[in-house]
Amino acid sequence: MQTLNVGLAERSYPIYIGSGLLPDCGLLIPYLTAGRAVIISNTTVAPLYLEKLRSSLESAGVRCNSVILPDGEEYKNSSSMDAIYDALLRSHCERSTTLIALGGGVIGDMVGFAAATYLRGVPFIQIPTTLLSQVDSSVGGKTGINHPLGKNMIGAFYQPKVVLADTRTLDTLPDRELSAGISEVIKYGLIRDMPFFEWLEVNIEKLLARDTEALQYAIARSCQNKAEVVGNDERESGERALLNLGHTFGHAIENGMGYGVWLHGEAVAAGTMMAADLSRRMGWLTEADVGRIRDLFQRAKLPVIGPRMSVEKYQELMGLDKKVVSGKIRFVLLEALGRSVMTGDVSVGLLKETLEACCD
């Protein structure tokens, strides 16, 4: 097991990463001092891991309730939030009740938002079960839900008490979702960790083959990168926004195609290729640089071309991005491999060229 730390003064918390951690509740008990928890999962993950977690906690004297939601990005909405609130209220959950998110990024985001808002704040724990959630969404305290007009537009910054990433849960993850998680892993190398990007170029097939050692290394390296960024900029006033490489384009794809049609990591992969293409047109990346990024995504079995939507539709959807300032879209681009930058100084002409070149 590896232990990392997200340094946020009195709100600092550990990230535990290892194989077979889920059945051993010893790592969680220190954060369940009231002896009561509500485990929130979905219809895919619950049959695999809910009873294992519940029995472990109950054997340690923790009283558990559970809420099981439908699975999918299309259910990351206010209706699902109401289902969580209804269950908490009917069970008379108090401010000392801990919410436990057992699932991927959708469950983690919704449970975090429920914890931030129920009774104006209750503790919560992240137990991410997908690669994407283990390397990205479970760490950093971004919580929220989607709105028909924009992804993750309603939410709060709210940190968990602890993150427990059991790499053994990846054994049951479909190949498509594993690849989608690798998209966020590649992101860290591109924005700030060139040695990690080079490691991925050598080891990407090991990740696809679910090599335990390679997966644990990639998860830990990704979490370390994110923990450092979050520790410096918790509320995304500066450096943290760079973690959104590919997301401005990617969120437009998810929204435009309908939530759940493209997985988040797939949309981010295509969006990162758009960002790379735009960076080349800005004079920062070479064609060879873009080729290295494209090759790595393709080897990870991820899309490198976005879906065909009109340029006007992309621009409309990107205008709903959270990084828009004074009506101006701010893009996360690459000054070089391993070095990112945020800029609003992108000409409409160059953006149009990228959208026309990078969509099928």
Secondary structure, 3 states (H helix, E strand, C coil): CEEEEECCHHHCEEEEEECCCCCCHHHCHHHCCCCEEEEEEECCCHHHHHHHHHHHHHHCCCEEEEEEECCCHHHCCHHHHHHHHHHHHHCCCCCCCEEEEEECHHHHHHHHHHHHHHHHCCCEEEEECCHHHHHHHCCCCEEEEEECCEEEEEEEECCCCCEEEEHHHHHHCCHHHHHHHHHHHHHHHHHHCHHHHHHHHHHHHHHHCCCHHHHHHHHHHHHHHHHHHHHHCCCCCCHHHHHHCCHHHHHHHHHHHCECCECHHHHHHHHHHHHHHHHHHCCCCCHHHHHHHHHHHHHCCCCCCECCCCHHHHHHHHCCCCCCECCECCEEEEEECCEEEEECCCCHHHHHHHHHHCEC
